[in-house]
Amino acid sequence: MIITTSLTATSVTYALWAFEIEKNYNLAQFSTIPFVTSLFLYALQCEKKDAQSPEDLLIKSRNFLISSIITILCLLMVFYK
């Protein structure tokens, strides 16, 4: 229950930030997709009792790694446009 509430609050807060940072900058808004995907992939691993730490998950899960890299690249492009 706490994980679901935390994921929801984090996702909504990030989405509000992304849509407010610049009104017409679609890349900031697009960055919510890989960010939320990363969160839910980590939550899935927690549910399976297979998540020791996010660093280990980066090495083991290709999907988590790709969504994290896409999120970081989107944010870098937003901040250094």
C-alpha positions as CSV (number, residue, x, y, z in Angstrom):
1,M,0.0,0.0,0.0
2,I,2.8,2.4,0.9
3,I,4.7,1.7,-2.3
4,T,1.6,2.3,-4.4
5,T,0.9,5.6,-2.7
6,S,4.6,6.7,-3.0
7,L,4.7,5.8,-6.7
8,T,1.5,7.7,-7.4
9,A,2.7,10.8,-5.5
10,T,6.1,10.7,-7.2
11,S,4.6,10.3,-10.6
12,V,2.0,13.1,-10.2
13,T,4.6,15.4,-8.7
14,Y,7.0,14.8,-11.6
15,A,4.3,15.2,-14.2
16,L,3.2,18.5,-12.7
17,W,6.8,19.7,-12.7
18,A,7.4,18.6,-16.3
19,F,4.2,20.3,-17.5
20,E,5.0,23.5,-15.7
21,I,8.7,23.9,-16.5
22,E,8.0,25.2,-19.9
23,K,4.5,25.3,-21.3
24,N,5.3,24.5,-25.0
25,Y,8.4,22.3,-24.5
26,N,7.3,18.8,-25.4
27,L,10.5,17.1,-24.4
28,A,10.0,17.9,-20.7
29,Q,6.5,16.5,-21.0
30,F,7.7,13.4,-22.9
31,S,10.2,12.7,-20.1
32,T,7.4,11.6,-17.8
33,I,6.9,8.4,-19.8
34,P,10.4,6.8,-19.3
35,F,10.5,8.2,-15.7
36,V,7.3,6.6,-14.7
37,T,8.3,3.4,-16.6
38,S,11.5,3.3,-14.5
39,L,9.5,3.7,-11.3
40,F,7.1,0.9,-12.1
41,L,9.8,-1.4,-13.3
42,Y,11.5,-1.0,-10.0
43,A,8.2,-1.5,-8.2
44,L,7.7,-4.7,-10.1
45,Q,11.1,-6.0,-9.0
46,C,10.2,-5.1,-5.4
47,E,7.0,-7.1,-5.7
48,K,8.9,-10.1,-7.0
49,K,11.3,-9.7,-4.0
50,D,14.1,-9.5,-6.6
51,A,15.2,-5.9,-6.0
52,Q,18.2,-5.5,-3.8
53,S,19.1,-2.0,-4.8
54,P,18.5,0.2,-7.9
55,E,22.2,-0.1,-8.8
56,D,22.0,-3.8,-9.1
57,L,18.8,-3.6,-11.0
58,L,20.6,-1.3,-13.6
59,I,23.0,-4.1,-14.2
60,K,20.4,-6.9,-14.3
61,S,17.5,-5.4,-16.1
62,R,17.9,-4.1,-19.7
63,N,14.5,-2.4,-19.7
64,F,15.2,-0.5,-16.5
65,L,18.6,0.6,-17.9
66,I,17.1,1.8,-21.2
67,S,14.2,3.8,-19.5
68,S,16.7,5.3,-17.1
69,I,19.0,6.4,-19.9
70,I,16.2,7.9,-21.9
71,T,15.0,9.8,-18.8
72,I,18.4,11.2,-18.2
73,L,18.9,12.2,-21.8
74,C,15.5,13.9,-21.9
75,L,16.3,15.9,-18.8
76,L,19.8,16.8,-20.0
77,M,18.2,18.2,-23.2
78,V,15.6,20.1,-21.2
79,F,18.1,21.7,-18.9
80,Y,20.8,22.4,-21.6
81,K,18.7,23.3,-24.6
